[in-house]
Structures are given as C-alpha cells and as structure tokens.
C-alpha cells in the first residue's frame, strides 16, 4: 500500500485506519477518508474495497490540493462545505480519467 504522496512538494503520509471517524463541529461520524493539513496526513478507512480506497485516496488528495492552493477557502466562502461537494464529484472523474488515459498521464509526466 502507498505510504505517502507529494502535494506541491510536501510529503503527505497515507495511513490505513480501522473504523475511521471524523468530527465536524460537534458531530462525529464514520468516513471513508480524511485529510489533515495540520498533520500532513491522509487517513483511509480499512473497510473499503481496494477500488473504493483508490477513489477515496484521490478524493483526499484533491482536498489537499485545494487546501494547498487556497481554493477550499474560496469555495467555502460562497457556500459552507462547497469544497466537499466539488471534491466528491471531481474525484471519481479524475480517477476514471487517469485509469483510461495512461499515455496521456505519461505525456504529462514528461514522457513522449
């Protein structure tokens, strides 16, 4: 399993957690994944299928990218939790595009 990713040059650790719970405000609930910019950490719930865990990793990486670029603040200034809605829709699309276009990904990485 992947142990870390790089987000704009920063190492972000990736860990698998049994029964992941996330607290938002005063509400705690189960989650497939979570990103902490304070700890440079992505947590993934162990109870997911491998395919679902990959999509969740993409989801959390997108949160990290939006945070690094200050885009999450822009989105949430217009509507509370808008970043979650955007990431929730964008992650499966990005994941699908990456899987379906390996030559395009190689090109973007600097290959021919």
N, C-alpha and C positions, 0 to 999 in steps of 0.2 A: 504494500500500500504506500502511496505517496506520503512523505513525511513533512514536506514543505512546498510552498510555491513562492514565486517572487512577484511582488506588486510594486511597480515603479522602482525597482532596485532594492526594495525592502524584503527581507525574508519573513514570511508568514508561516508559522508552524501549523500543521494539519494533524489533528488527533481524532481518534475514534472513541466515542463515549457511549457507555451503556445507559439507556433511558435518559437521553438528553432533555433537560428542561431549561426554558428561557423565561426570565422575568421581565415583563414590560410594565412599568409603573408598579402597581400593586398586584398584578395578575401573573401567576406562574403557570405555564402550560408546556406540554411536550412539543418538541420541534425536531425536524429532520437535520437542521444545521444551525450554526450561529457563528457570527464574525465579531471579534473584539478588536477594535483598533487600539485600545489601551494595552492589550497584551500581545498584539500581532499574532492572533490565533484564530484558526478556523476549527470548529468542533463539528463532527459529523456523527449522527446517531447510528449506532451499530445495527439496529433492527431493520435497516433498509436493504433492499436488494442491491447487488453491485451496480446495476444500471441506474437505479434511482440515486444511489450515493454519488455517482459521477455527475448527474444533473444537479444534485444538491451542492457538490463542490463548485460547479460552475456558478450556481446561484450565489454562493457565499463569496466567490472571487469577484463577481460583479459588484456585490456590496462593498468589498474592499476597494475596487477601482473607483466607484462613485465617491466613496469617502476620501480617497487619496486626491481626487480631482476637485473636491468641494461640491460635487454635483448633488450629493444627497441633501445638503443644506438648501440648495436652490429648489429642489423638488419639494422638500418638506415645508418650505416657506409658503408654497402655494396650497398645499393640502397635506394635512398630517398623515404620515405613513405612505406618501406617494412613492417614495423610493422603493418600498416593498412591492407595490403594485407593478412598477416598471420592471424591477428585477425579476419578479415572479413570471412575467410574460416574456421577458427577453432571454432568460437563462435557457429554457428548452429550445428556443430558436437558435441561439448561439451554439448550443451543444450539437444540435442537428446539423448546422452548417459546418462545424468543424469535422464532424464524422463523415459527412457526404463530400467534402472537398479537400482531401489530403494533399492534392497537388497545389491547390491554392494556398493552403497553410504552409507548405514547403516554400512556395514563392515568397510569401510574406515574411518568412524567416530568413530570406536572403538566398534561397536556392534558385536554380534555373526554372 
